[in-house]
Amino acid sequence: MDYCSCLLSTGLQTSLNKLQTLQNRAARLVLNAHYTDNTSDMHRRLQWPTVKERLYTGTLSMFNKLLGTKKPEAIYKRLQNVNSTHDHNTRFAKGGSFRLPKPKTATLTRTFLYRCTKSHTSFPPHIKSTTPSNFKTQITKWIHSKIYTTRPLQYWW
């Protein structure tokens, strides 16, 4: 799942649900838990990310590597930095954000670049400016802080 997170995250919700069910069964086996026990509590006790959390962090880590190495070049060239669209020195332009294309179909919203660009613009500045080696740790902490607060984290799917 970690090696193909970009492909899996664009998959159908039913496939992701099957993976989550399998992970929940494994958690029940490890904890010797009853079928009616809360799966969120089991994941918290085991410190296991859910399938969506794992795909989210894996895909965003790949996007961060793309930003750092600028490779593959064909994909990197498709990103449009806000600074390149105008010469105004705005807060949005200073934040290292990218311009999102306006989706005409739902297919565009499921693509790797669109989803990662949309998520990247919502990151706090300290995560955007972190080193590639520290990015996964920082994004995981940020996701956990969002999940365990009252506001649910909005994934892209």
C-alpha positions in Angstrom: 0.0 0.0 0.0 2.9 2.4 0.7 4.5 1.8 -2.7 1.4 2.5 -4.8 -0.4 5.1 -2.7 -0.9 7.4 -5.7 -2.6 4.7 -7.7 -4.6 3.3 -4.8 -5.9 6.7 -3.6 -7.5 7.3 -7.0 -9.3 4.0 -6.8 -12.9 3.3 -6.1 -14.3 3.8 -2.6 -15.4 0.1 -2.5 -11.8 -1.1 -2.9 -10.6 1.2 -0.2 -13.4 0.0 2.1 -12.3 -3.6 1.5 -8.7 -2.7 2.5 -10.0 -0.9 5.6 -12.1 -3.9 6.6 -9.0 -6.1 6.3 -7.0 -3.7 8.4 -9.8 -3.6 11.0 -9.9 -7.4 11.2 -6.1 -7.5 11.7 -6.4 -5.0 14.5 -9.1 -7.2 16.2 -6.8 -10.2 15.9 -3.9 -8.3 17.4 -5.9 -6.9 20.3 -8.2 -9.9 20.7 -11.1 -7.5 20.5 -14.8 -8.2 20.1 -16.5 -7.5 16.8 -18.5 -4.7 18.3 -15.5 -2.8 19.6 -14.9 0.7 18.1 -12.3 0.5 15.3 -11.1 4.1 15.9 -10.2 3.2 19.4 -8.4 0.1 18.2 -6.3 2.1 15.7 -5.5 4.6 18.3 -4.4 2.0 20.8 -2.2 0.3 18.2 -1.1 3.7 16.8 -2.0 2.4 13.3 -3.1 4.9 10.7 -6.3 4.1 8.8 -6.1 3.2 5.1 -7.1 6.7 4.1 -4.6 8.3 6.5 -1.8 6.1 5.1 -2.7 6.8 1.5 -3.0 10.5 2.2 0.5 10.7 3.8 2.1 8.5 1.2 0.7 10.5 -1.7 1.6 13.8 -0.2 5.1 12.6 0.6 5.5 11.7 -3.1 4.2 15.2 -4.0 6.7 16.7 -1.7 9.5 14.8 -3.3 8.3 16.0 -6.7 8.5 19.6 -5.4 12.0 19.0 -4.0 13.6 17.1 -6.9 11.5 18.6 -9.7 11.4 15.1 -11.2 9.7 13.7 -13.1 10.0 16.8 -15.1 6.9 16.2 -17.2 4.7 16.2 -14.1 6.5 19.1 -12.4 6.1 21.4 -15.5 2.3 21.0 -15.2 2.3 22.7 -11.8 1.5 26.4 -11.9 2.9 28.4 -9.1 0.8 31.4 -8.0 3.8 33.7 -8.5 4.0 32.8 -12.1 0.4 33.9 -12.8 0.8 37.5 -11.8 3.3 40.0 -10.4 1.4 41.0 -7.3 3.1 40.3 -4.0 0.1 38.7 -2.1 0.0 36.5 1.0 -1.2 33.6 -1.1 1.7 34.0 -3.5 4.3 34.2 -0.7 3.1 30.9 0.8 4.4 28.7 -2.0 0.9 27.8 -3.2 -0.1 26.5 -6.5 -2.9 27.5 -8.8 -5.7 25.0 -9.1 -7.3 24.5 -12.5 -11.1 24.8 -12.5 -12.4 21.3 -12.8 -15.0 20.8 -15.6 -15.5 17.1 -14.7 -15.1 15.0 -11.6 -12.3 13.1 -13.3 -9.9 16.0 -12.9 -10.6 16.2 -9.2 -9.4 12.5 -8.8 -6.0 13.1 -10.4 -2.8 13.1 -8.5 -1.7 16.6 -9.2 -5.1 18.2 -8.5 -5.6 16.4 -5.2 -2.1 17.1 -4.0 -2.1 20.7 -5.1 -5.4 21.2 -3.3 -4.1 19.7 -0.1 -0.8 21.5 -0.3 -2.5 24.9 -0.4 -4.2 24.1 2.9 -1.0 23.2 4.8 0.4 25.5 7.5 3.6 27.3 6.4 5.9 25.2 8.7 4.9 22.1 6.8 5.4 23.6 3.4 8.9 24.7 4.3 10.1 21.5 5.9 12.8 19.3 4.5 11.8 16.3 2.4 13.3 13.9 5.0 11.2 15.5 7.8 8.0 16.0 5.7 6.3 12.7 6.4 6.7 13.1 10.2 5.4 16.6 10.1 2.4 15.8 7.9 1.6 12.7 10.1 1.6 14.9 13.2 -0.6 17.5 11.5 -3.1 14.9 10.3 -3.3 13.4 13.8 -3.9 16.8 15.3 -6.7 17.3 12.9 -8.3 13.9 13.4 -8.3 14.0 17.2 -9.9 17.4 17.4 -13.6 18.2 17.0 -13.2 19.2 13.4 -12.9 16.1 11.0 -10.1 16.2 8.5 -11.4 16.5 4.9 -9.6 14.0 2.6 -9.8 14.6 -1.1 -12.0 11.5 -1.8 
